[in-house]
Amino acid sequence: MAEDKEKVEKEEEVITDPVEFDPKDIPDIDSKYRLILLAAQRAKQIQRGASPRVDLDARRIKPTTIALEEFEGDKVNFRFIEKDKIS
């Protein structure tokens, strides 16, 4: 039971500090499905208190719209991590 609570606390951790990054380091989003998944994750961060990285009123505009605008403007730094395959 305590392990489940600890796991949930780790999942809810959100980093809201601005991070300096080079837009050339951002990988290309290869499909609209991946864009939706990434935008959903970013929208969840915005809902939990992360600062939007575009000039939109977070009180009037939905977090999903803000997240999509951030991706459109290359304002979100992310990377793909390959999981180790378990045999």
RARA-V486019 format. One line per field, one symbol per residue. phi: phi as a letter, one per 40 degrees, with the letter a starting at -180 (. if undefined). psi: psi as a letter, one per 20 degrees, with the letter a starting at -180 (. if undefined). burial: # if it has 9 or more other C-alpha atoms within 8 Angstrom, else .. A space follows every 10 residues. Layout:
phi=???
psi=???
burial=???
This chain:
phi=.ccccccccc cccbcbccbc acdccccccc acccdccccc cccccccchc ccbbcbcccb bcdccccccc cccfcbcaac bcccccc
psi=ghhgghgghh hipppipppp rphhipqqoi qhghgggghg ghhhgghjiq pqjqmqoihh pqhhggghhg hhjlipprqp ppqppp.
burial=.......... .......... .....#.... ...##...## .#####...# .#.....#.. #.##.##### #..##.#... .......
